[in-house]
Amino acid sequence: MSGGRLKKPFQLETAFDLYDVNEVLGEGGAGRVYGAKSSSGCDVAIKVLINATTDHRKRFKNEYSFLSKNVHRNIISVRDQGVSTISSALGPFFVMDRHKENLRVALKRGLTHDQKFEIFKAVLEGVEAAHLLGVLHRDLKPENILVSQEDVVIADFGIARFLAQDLQTLVETSRAKRLANFQYAAPEQRVVDSTANQATDIFALGLILNELFTGVVPHGTDYDPISSVSKEYAYLDDVVASSIRQDQAKRLQSISELKAMINLRSGEHLQKQRLNQIDRTVVPEGEIDNLDALIVPKLVDVKFENNKLYLTLDRVVSDAWAHQLTLGKFDRSWSMNVPPHSFVIRGDAAVVECRGGEAQTVVDKFKQWLAPATAHLRHDLEREADERKRKAEERLRIERKKLKTEMSVNNSLKF
């Protein structure tokens, strides 16, 4: 079935919505992607698994599991799912937001160099997020990069290798099979008994980066470099060369390294990402994700015994949070015999000596300190993050200056 309008549109129903399917957007492997409208009139894309083997079903299940939990802006998300009983589209399906076009179409339409680089930076964010979540894409190509106004998302994780422990199933591609698109496949994907890693996706990114600017997918050493079409972005030639080395071990090994290389050779400051320790989502490096700095603990129990007051919080708190409370910088008015530094806080328990007549006042005061202790911890962590960022930018400035000097000297040498 080729792409285009359907002669016989049909409907797909889920527990939550009804979709009017009216066109085919693409097809490959065991999947077909349809264009449709939701009951509210929103344009959506529906991926249906057709003529599927057991292996295809497991891969489809993994892809759905990953995308349905996705919250990263540069990875496509699943909004609904169901099972089709339509004979021409028989099988399980999931529903995604529809984007205007893929990168291949956008390139044919025409993009400025600046637009191309902005798209590439967004792709880096999405691939880095997938890697941080334990997923290798293994089939990156312009057709799997979707563009819509200001949004850029990576799609089609159908042959991705999932490494995360919480996936429902783990399916290893037979190493004798070549699943990735041949034109963008890394050398190790064409060899039996080789292993894919993050550098495998980086190889494809290097090819795509050069193609974005020159229209040429580089294979071998004799290809049109970015410097042949843009002096402003000529520094990206080094990034391409370091990404597409035939030896997997000699390539850039992570998106973080690739970003660092761009930062060093340009005026850019591409920010790293990391996993949020609270909900395991991908966030910019430097974003505060310390639970004790974000959520104020609650007092859930108190007991007075042997001139000691025992207070229980609703969770275990960190030593850093306990230190903020016992410092008591937020309360200079405490005039009784039980100042903040009198408390001993371990885990979810706080203990302090006091007289019976003071107990209720101490409890009330302790409750008042919970919010400011949390706020002070957040302030300190933000200040530390800003200082780390400042130092990183200063190191980058020095490294840029050194590189510029070395390049100038080398260009002037004669032999």
Protein Blocks (a to p, Z undefined) as FASTA:
>chain_A
ZZdddfbdcddddfkbccddfbdfbdehjbccdddddfkopacdddddehiafklmmmmm
mmmmmmmmpcbfkbccdfbdcddfbfklgccdddddddfbdfklmmmnopafklmmmmmm
mmmmmmmmmmmnopafklacfklpccehjbccdehjllcccfbfkbmbdcdddfkbcfbc
fklpcfklmpghiacdfklmmmmmmmmmmmmmnopacehjbdcdfklmomklmmmmmmmm
mmmgfblmlmcfbfklmmmmmmmmmcbdcddddddfklopacdehiacbfklmbccddfb
dcdeehiacdddfbdcdfklmmmmmnommpmkbcbfbdfklpccehjbccddddfklmmm
mmmmmmmmmmmmmmmmmmmmmmmmmmmmmmmmmmmmmmmmmmmmmmmmmmmpcZZ
